[in-house]
């Protein structure tokens, strides 16, 4: 494996993380424009994303399995091409049914990224903590800019442009990566650039059970927060923002950008300190802050929402490194796929939860109280993780090809 291939692999993985989150979240802001143009209620429109959100989770294990066997680089090219095609098709949709199908294609393509992209970067990165920190930064950038990208393109052109332009960028990158693979410039790596300690079987089983619980809770929390934040700000800050879609998107972007630096720091800390302690602390912080979001308005609401996002984004590098620590390298893609069927598979549950609560109450107070309870459950479960401060034997490095 040459250094150029490793650097390109890490670079495409970083960029892919941003684009996955941007394209997957475009609809959450576009829906505000569709409410007015199509004259369909928010709860009916947001349900159109249910199948796409479901496929992001359900497609992950198969994508991870294919990545382990067919190759991570090849699957990443498929990710860019399929996600881009789904986004462009969404921009060309002429009604709810066509839009739902396009969003489903987009979701299936997006399901490839996390199991394959994570395994790709872990195997190619010499410094996992630093690589995960940058990966988190790119992901946060994607989450943060999705709303403002959609809002800006809607204001400048239309909601269709908000889908078509980002989709076209994905298609171009997929073509470029496919060419680099065909030319032998980007190659597959067999084995890790940096071997990891071998945990005991008991620790592996305990970590699997605990992380299954925490990832389901965190998945519902993350997806519900991302789905509802534009509508929450529109409802509680509408007068302050002048009722502008761009204003709502810009504020959502600001909240997620605030989390960028702490997540980068979190990735660096995850390389040096106890993953369990960092992970548990982030879950603990989210419990009172979710409850605060339930009742606050105006600038205090923005501050509380920012703290929730900071904590949720900072925990991600620790969670990914915990999974890498307790998973054999040859099954890592499948393991990350299992993670995302739990976390992003919780996406449709979050969408339905948002729609149900909003339909019955007309606001999001009860929703955020439920999310606070889930954060508390995840925190208590994380306390049962194995102690990762104790020394473990180091496995021999696997050969790279």
N, C-alpha and C positions, 0 to 999 in steps of 0.2 A: 504493500500500500504506500503510494507516494504522498508527500505532504500536500501537494496541490489538490489531490482528490479529497483528502481529509478536510482541508480548508473549505473547498467548494461544498462538500457535504454539509458541514456545519453552517456555512453561509446560507445555503438553500433552505436548511431546516429553520434557521432564524427568520428568514423572510416569509417562509411558508406559515410560520406561527402567526405572524401579523396578519397575513392575508386570510387565513382560515377564520380568525376572529372578526375581521372586518366584514367579509362576505357573509358569514353566518349571522351577523347581527344587523345587517342592512335593513331587513324587513321590519325590525322592531321600531325603527324611526319612519320608514316608508309607510307603515300602517296608519300613521297620523294623517298623511296626505290622502291615502286611499279612503279614509273615513269620509272626507269631504267630497272627493271625486266620484266614488262609487256609491256613496250614501248607504253604507253598510255599517252596522254598529261595531265598536271596538272589540267586544267579546267574540263576535262571529268572525271578524277578520283575523284576530290573533290565533284562533283555532286552526286557521289554514297552515300555520307553521308547525302544528302538532306532529304530523307525519315526518316532516323534515327533521325536527328535533329528535323524534324517536329513532330515525335512521342514523343520526350521528352517534347514538349509543349502540344500536343493534349491529351496525356495520363494523364497529371497531374490532371485535374479536376475529372476524374473518379477515379483515385488513391486516391485523397483526400476524395472524397465521400465515397469510400469503407473503407478508414481508419477511418472516423468518425463513421461508422456503424459496420464494421467487427472487427476493432481494429488496432491500429497503429503498435503494435508489430508484429502481424501476417503479415501485409502488408510489413513490413520491411524484414521479412524472405523471402517473395516473391521477393522483390527487389534484395537481394543478389543472389538468385538462378537464376532469369531470366537474370539479367545483366551478371552474370558469364557464363551462357549458351550461350548467344549471343556473348560474347567475344571469348570463345573457338571455337564456330562455325565460327567466322570470321577468326581465325587462320587456320582453316581447309578448307577454301574456295578455289575452284579451278578456279575461274574466276570472272569477274565483277558482273554477275547476282547473284551468290551465295554469294558474299561478300556484295552486297547491301541488300539482305534478312537478313543475319546475323547481319549487322549493324542496321537494322530495329528492330530486336528482342532486341539487346543491347539498342537501344534508348527507346523502350517501357519499358524495365525493369528500365532504368535510370529515366524514368518519374515519378516513384514511390517516389524517394527519397525526393525531396524538399517539396511537399505537406504533405507527411506522416512524414518524418524525422523531419521537422520543428515543426509540431504540437506535435509530440512525445516529443521533447526536451523542448518545451515551457511548456507543462503540467507537466513534471517531474522535471524541474529545479527550485530550491528555489531562486536562484539568476540568473535571466534571462540575465542580461547584461554580467555577467561573463561567463555563459554558451554559449551565443551567440559569445562572444569574442573567446573562445576556439573553437567553431564550425567554426568560420571564419578562425581561424588559421589552423585547419585541412583541410578546403576547399582550402585555399591558398596553403597548402602543396601539395594537390592533383593536383591542377592546375599547380603548379610549377614543380612537379616531373614527370608529364605525359610525357613531351617531352624527358626528360633524361632517364626515364624508357624505353620508346620506342626506343630511340637512342642506349642505352646500349645493350638492348636485340637484336636489329638488328645487331650491331657490333659483339656481342659475338656469336650469333647463326643465327637468320633470322627474317624477319618480322613476320613470323608465331608465333615464340616464344613470340614476343612482345604482341600478343593477348592472347595466350594460358595460360601463367603463371599468369598474373593478373586475368584472368577469373577463373582459378582454385582456387585462393585465395578467390574470391567472393563466389564460390560454397561451400567451406569449412565453411566460416563464416555463410552462410545461413543455412547450416545443423546444426551448433552449436546453432544458435539462435532458430531454430525450436525445438531442444531438450530442451533448457532452458524453452521455453514457455510450452511445453508438461509436463515438470516436475513441473510447477508452480513456478519456480524461477523468471522468468520474467512475470509480470502481467500487465494487462491494468489499466490505471488510468482514473477515471471519475471525471473531475474537475481539477483545477490548483493547484499546490503546492503553488503558490503565486498569489492571485487574482489581477486583474488589474482594474484601474478606469473605470467607465462607461461613455463613451463620449455621447454628445448630438446627436440626430438624424441628425441635420444639419451638424455637424462636420463629422459624418460618411459618409454622401453623398458627401461632399466636398472632403474628403480624398480619397474616392473611385475614383472619377473622376480624381483628380490630379495624384494619384499614377498609375492609368491606363495609363496616358500619359507618365509619367516619366519611368515606367517600360518597356514600349514598346521601348522607345528611348534607355534606358540603356541595354535592352536585345540585340538590334541590335549592339550597340557599343561593348558590352562584347564578343558576339559571333564572330563578324567580327575580333576583335582584336585577339582572341584566334585562329581562323582559319588561319589568314594571317601571324601571327608573325614568325613562322618557315620559311615560304617562303620569307618574307620580309628580315629577317636576312641573309638567304641564298643568296639573290640577292644583298643586299647592304653591307654585311660584309663577303662575300664568301672568298675573298683573305685573310682577317684578320684571318678567322677561318680555313683556309686550305682546304675548300671544304668538310669538314667532317660532316656527319649527326650527329655524337655524339657531335661535336663542336656546331652545330646549336642548338641541343636539350639542351645542357648544358647551353648555353647563355639564351635561353628562360626560363629555370629553374631558373637561377640566377635572371632574371628580376622579376619573380613571387615570388621568395623567399624574395626579397627585400621588397615586400608588406606584408609579414607575420606579422612583428612586428607592423607596423602602423595599420593593421586591428585589431590586438589584442587590441591595445590602443583605437581604434575606438569603439570596443565593450564595453570597460570599460567606455569610455566617454558617450556612449549612455545610460548607466544606471544612470548617474549623471546629464547630461546636456540636453538642448533642442535637441530633435531628429530632428526637422525641421531645425535648424541651421546647425547641423552636416551634414545632408543629402544635404542641399542646397550648402554648402561649397564644398563638394566633387564633385558635378556636375559642379560647377563653375570652379574648377581647371582643369577639363578634357577638357574644351573648347579650351584654348590656347595650351595645350599640344598635343591634337590631331592634331591641325594645324602644330605644330612643327614637329611631326613625319612625316607629309606629305612631308617635304622638307629636313630633316636632313639625315646625313649618318654617318657611323663609330661610335665612342664613344658618340658623342652628341645624335645620334639616340637612343642608348641604354639608356641614361639618360632620355630622353623625354618619351620613352616607359615605363620605370620604374615608372615615375611620374604618367602616365596614369593608370597603373595597381595599384599603391598605392592608388590613389583616388577612383578608381572603386571598389577595394576590401574593402576599409575603409567604404564606404557607405552602404555595404550590411547589417551589423548588425543593423544600424539605420533603414534601409528600412524594415527589418523583424520585428523589434520591433514596428515600425509605423503600420504595418499591424496587428500585435497582439493587439495593443492598440485599434484599431477601428473595431475589429471583435469579435463577441460573441464566447466563447470557444467551444460551441457545433457545430459550423460551421467552425472552424479554418482550418481543413484539406481541406475543399472545397475552403476556401478563399486563402490558399496557392497554391492550385491547379489552381485557377483562375489567381493568380499572375504569375505562371510559364507557363500558356498557353500564357500569354502576353509577358513575358520576354524570356523564352526559346523557345516559339513558334515563336519568332522572329529569331531563329536560322536558319531555312531554308531561310528566307529573307536575312539574313547576308551571307549565303553560296552562294546564287544566286547573290547577290550584288558583292561579291568578284570575282566570276567567270566572271560576265558580265564586270566589270571594267577591270579586268586583260586581258580578251579576246580582249577588244577594245583598251586598252592603253598600255598593256605590263608591267605596273608597278602599284604602289598603291598610287600615289600622290592624284589623284582625290578621291579615296576611303576615305582617311583620312580627306580630306576637307569636305566630306559629313558627316563623323562621328563628326567632330568639330561642324558642324551646328546642328546635332542632340543633342549634349551635350548642346548647347546654348538653344535649345527648352526645354529640360528637366529642365535646371536651372531656366528658366523663369516660367515654370509650378510649380516647387517646391516652389517658393515664395508664391504661393496661398494656401499652406497647412494651416490647422488650427493652431493657436498658442497653442503649447503643454506645455507652461509654466504656463498657468492658472490652478488653482486647479480644480479637478473634484471629485465628490462623489465616494467613494470606494464601490464596490460590496461585498456582503457577500461571504466568501469562500465556494466553492462547495465541497461536501463530496468526499473523496477519498476512493476507494475500492481496 
